[in-house]
């Protein structure tokens, strides 16, 4: 039996600083603790241990100008050069072999003035809502360029919040142009939408033009780890309950199982802050448990794929991956 692709989206990572802290509305978790501003590199090491142990693959964002605090090439305010270089080195050596890397636009905070590099007074998603391909293309190209200058290969983007969903056709055309102009890639991917609780949820061809293809890769599951941000619960029973939402200990139920039963591809999603869990690492422990359960119960049914591997699958059989109707 042919194995079904499975993948995991890791949104919001950045070296040393938390973009979640930058755009958090109150600065405090729901249980009253200050939101973590700096993230020790130890969490990236722990993440690498988990993905290597269980063979996980997917998409890993790198925010080029996290929280409008500098950039990953020239330095980030509040992060030492040593810590920044260490984070990037671990990323290249241990994450890149398994995960497709892409920018989550420029700052995942306030939109950037491309002429000055300074933050504007409007959030990136609010800015993008009124743009077209002529203005979106250079913005995406700048994000690609920073990652490439930092030594990262990429051919896809993640949308901070619902970036450009209001002008998605223009957005997709801009991705195609930016990927070709900046990265030399004829095929590219993007993550914007979720197809949760949708039968037969899979990626689709969003645009095919002039020998180039853009594939939309959706999340088909919920971020079940997010809840760990707002609690100090860390006991084994809690870890098990968080994991159960995706796959139970006996492998018989959970969101992953339901997706497979409806003919879909399990494309899981979490956020860097969901794994760090405001400094407790609870989400990281739950991720490991989910990985263990998938390995135990589904290794004959699913196969981990990076986003570039998914892009290749879809690009080679475009007719089998039509665009869903969102009306």
C-alpha positions in Angstrom: 0.0 0.0 0.0 1.3 3.4 -0.9 2.1 5.5 2.1 0.2 8.8 2.7 2.4 11.9 3.0 2.5 13.5 6.5 4.2 16.8 7.3 4.4 19.4 10.1 4.3 23.2 9.9 6.5 25.1 12.4 5.4 28.7 12.3 7.1 31.8 13.9 10.7 30.6 14.6 13.4 33.2 14.7 16.9 33.2 16.3 16.9 34.0 20.0 13.8 36.3 20.2 10.1 35.6 20.2 8.0 37.2 17.5 5.0 36.2 19.6 6.2 38.5 22.3 6.5 41.3 19.7 2.9 41.2 18.6 1.2 40.0 21.8 -1.6 42.3 22.8 -1.2 42.2 26.6 2.4 40.9 27.2 1.0 38.3 29.6 -0.2 34.7 29.3 -3.8 33.9 30.2 -2.6 32.7 33.6 -0.8 36.0 34.3 2.9 35.3 33.5 4.9 37.7 31.4 5.3 36.4 27.8 8.8 35.1 27.1 10.8 37.6 25.1 14.0 35.7 24.5 14.2 32.0 23.6 17.3 30.0 24.6 19.0 28.0 21.8 18.5 24.9 23.9 15.0 24.6 22.6 16.3 24.4 19.0 18.6 21.6 20.1 15.7 19.8 21.7 13.6 20.2 18.6 16.4 18.8 16.4 16.7 15.7 18.7 13.0 15.0 18.3 12.7 15.4 14.5 15.8 13.3 14.0 14.6 10.6 16.5 11.2 10.2 14.8 12.1 11.2 11.2 9.8 14.2 11.2 9.8 16.5 8.1 7.9 19.6 7.1 8.2 23.4 6.9 10.2 25.6 9.3 9.8 29.3 9.1 12.7 31.7 9.7 11.4 35.3 10.2 14.0 37.5 8.4 13.5 40.7 10.5 11.9 39.3 13.7 9.7 41.8 15.5 11.4 44.7 13.6 14.5 44.2 15.8 17.1 44.0 13.1 17.7 41.0 10.8 19.2 37.5 10.8 22.2 38.7 8.7 23.3 41.9 10.4 22.1 41.2 13.9 19.0 41.2 16.2 18.6 43.7 19.0 18.8 41.8 22.3 20.6 38.8 20.8 24.3 38.3 21.0 26.2 37.6 17.8 27.4 34.3 19.3 23.9 33.1 20.0 22.6 34.2 16.6 25.4 32.4 14.8 24.9 29.3 16.9 21.1 29.2 16.1 21.8 29.6 12.4 24.5 27.0 12.4 22.2 24.4 14.1 19.4 25.3 11.7 21.6 24.6 8.7 23.1 21.4 10.0 20.1 19.7 11.6 16.9 21.3 10.5 17.5 22.1 6.8 18.1 18.4 5.9 14.6 17.6 7.0 12.5 20.8 6.7 11.9 23.2 3.9 12.9 26.7 5.1 10.9 29.8 4.1 10.4 33.4 5.3 7.3 34.3 7.3 7.4 37.5 5.4 9.7 40.2 6.8 8.9 40.9 10.5 5.8 39.0 11.5 5.0 42.3 13.2 4.8 45.8 11.6 5.2 46.1 7.8 8.6 47.2 6.7 9.4 50.3 4.5 11.6 48.7 1.9 13.5 51.9 1.2 14.5 52.6 4.8 14.2 49.1 6.4 12.2 50.7 9.2 8.9 49.6 10.7 5.8 51.4 9.5 2.7 51.9 11.7 0.6 49.1 10.2 0.8 45.3 10.7 2.0 43.2 7.8 -1.3 41.5 7.3 -3.2 44.8 7.3 -0.8 46.3 4.8 -1.0 43.2 2.5 -4.8 43.3 2.4 -4.7 46.3 0.1 -1.7 45.4 -2.1 -1.3 43.9 -5.6 1.5 41.8 -7.2 3.5 45.0 -8.1 3.9 45.8 -4.4 3.9 42.3 -2.9 6.6 41.0 -5.2 9.4 43.2 -4.0 8.3 42.7 -0.4 8.5 38.9 -0.8 11.7 39.2 -2.7 13.3 41.1 0.1 12.4 38.3 2.5 13.8 35.7 0.2 17.0 37.8 -0.3 17.7 38.0 3.5 17.4 34.3 3.9 19.6 33.6 0.9 22.2 36.1 2.2 22.2 34.2 5.5 23.0 31.0 3.5 19.5 29.5 3.4 18.0 27.9 0.3 14.2 28.5 -0.1 11.4 28.4 -2.6 8.4 29.1 -0.5 6.8 31.4 2.0 4.6 31.4 5.0 1.9 34.0 5.5 2.0 35.8 8.9 -1.5 35.7 10.2 -3.8 35.8 7.1 -1.3 37.8 5.0 -2.8 38.8 1.6 -5.8 36.4 1.8 -8.0 39.2 0.6 -5.9 39.5 -2.6 -4.8 35.9 -2.8 -4.6 35.8 -6.6 -2.3 38.8 -6.6 -0.3 37.2 -3.7 0.2 33.9 -5.6 1.4 35.7 -8.7 3.8 37.7 -6.5 5.2 34.5 -4.9 5.8 33.0 -8.3 7.6 36.1 -9.6 9.7 36.6 -6.4 10.7 32.9 -6.3 11.9 33.0 -9.9 13.6 36.4 -9.8 15.3 36.0 -6.4 15.8 32.2 -6.0 15.8 31.0 -9.6 13.0 28.6 -8.8 10.2 27.8 -11.3 8.2 25.9 -8.7 7.3 27.4 -5.3 5.0 26.7 -2.4 3.1 28.8 0.1 1.2 28.3 3.4 -1.8 30.5 4.0 -4.9 28.5 4.5 -6.2 25.7 6.7 -8.4 22.9 5.5 -9.3 21.5 8.9 -12.3 19.2 9.3 -12.4 18.9 5.5 -12.7 15.5 3.8 -9.8 14.6 1.5 -7.9 17.7 2.5 -4.7 18.0 0.4 -2.4 20.6 -1.3 -3.5 22.1 -4.6 -2.1 23.8 -7.6 -2.8 27.5 -7.0 -1.2 28.9 -10.2 0.5 27.4 -13.3 1.9 29.9 -15.8 4.8 30.3 -18.2 6.4 27.0 -17.1 6.1 28.0 -13.4 3.9 26.4 -10.7 2.8 27.6 -7.3 1.4 25.0 -4.9 -0.7 25.9 -1.8 0.0 23.6 1.1 -2.6 23.9 3.8 -2.7 22.9 7.4 -5.2 20.1 7.8 -4.9 19.8 11.6 -5.2 22.3 14.5 -2.3 23.5 16.7 -3.1 21.3 19.6 0.1 22.4 21.4 -0.9 26.1 21.6 -2.7 25.6 24.9 0.6 24.9 26.6 1.5 28.5 26.4 -1.1 29.6 29.0 -0.6 27.0 31.7 2.0 25.7 34.1 0.7 22.1 33.9 3.6 19.9 32.9 2.7 16.5 34.3 2.7 13.3 32.2 -1.1 13.1 32.2 -1.3 16.5 30.8 1.2 15.7 28.1 -0.8 12.6 27.2 -4.0 14.6 26.9 -2.5 17.2 24.6 -1.1 14.4 22.4 -4.4 12.6 22.4 -6.0 15.3 20.4 -3.8 14.4 17.5 -3.3 10.7 18.1 -4.3 8.6 21.1 -1.9 6.3 22.8 -3.5 3.2 21.1 -3.3 4.9 17.7 -7.0 4.4 17.1 -8.4 8.0 17.2 -7.4 11.6 17.2 -7.2 14.2 14.5 -4.5 12.5 12.5 -6.6 9.3 12.3 -9.7 11.2 11.2 -7.8 13.0 8.5 -6.5 9.6 7.1 -10.0 8.1 7.3 -11.4 10.9 5.1 -8.6 10.5 2.5 -6.7 13.5 3.5 -3.0 14.2 4.1 -2.1 14.9 7.8 -0.4 18.3 7.6 0.1 19.2 11.2 0.8 22.7 12.5 2.3 24.2 15.5 4.1 27.4 16.4 7.5 28.0 18.0 5.9 29.6 21.0 3.6 26.5 21.3 6.6 24.2 21.6 8.6 26.6 23.9 5.4 26.9 26.1 6.5 30.2 27.7 9.8 28.7 29.0 8.4 25.3 30.2 8.9 23.3 27.0 5.7 21.4 27.5 4.7 21.6 23.9 8.1 20.1 22.9 7.4 17.1 25.2 4.0 16.7 23.6 5.5 16.9 20.1 7.9 14.1 21.1 5.0 11.9 22.3 3.1 12.5 19.1 6.1 11.6 17.1 6.5 8.4 19.1 2.8 7.5 18.7 3.0 8.1 14.9 6.1 5.9 14.7 4.5 3.1 16.8 1.1 3.0 15.0 1.4 4.6 11.6 4.8 3.9 10.2 3.3 1.5 7.6 0.7 4.0 6.6 2.4 7.4 6.4 5.7 8.9 5.3 7.1 12.2 6.5 7.7 14.7 3.7 9.2 18.2 3.6 7.3 20.9 1.8 9.7 20.8 -1.1 9.0 17.0 -1.4 5.2 17.8 -1.3 5.8 20.4 -4.0 7.5 17.8 -6.2 4.7 15.3 -5.7 2.0 17.8 -6.7 4.0 19.4 -9.5 4.5 16.0 -11.1 0.7 15.1 -11.1 -1.0 18.5 -11.3 -4.3 17.2 -12.5 -4.8 15.2 -9.3 -4.5 18.3 -7.1 -7.2 20.8 -8.2 -7.9 24.0 -6.3 -10.8 23.6 -3.8 -13.8 25.8 -3.9 -13.7 28.3 -1.1 -17.1 30.0 -1.9 
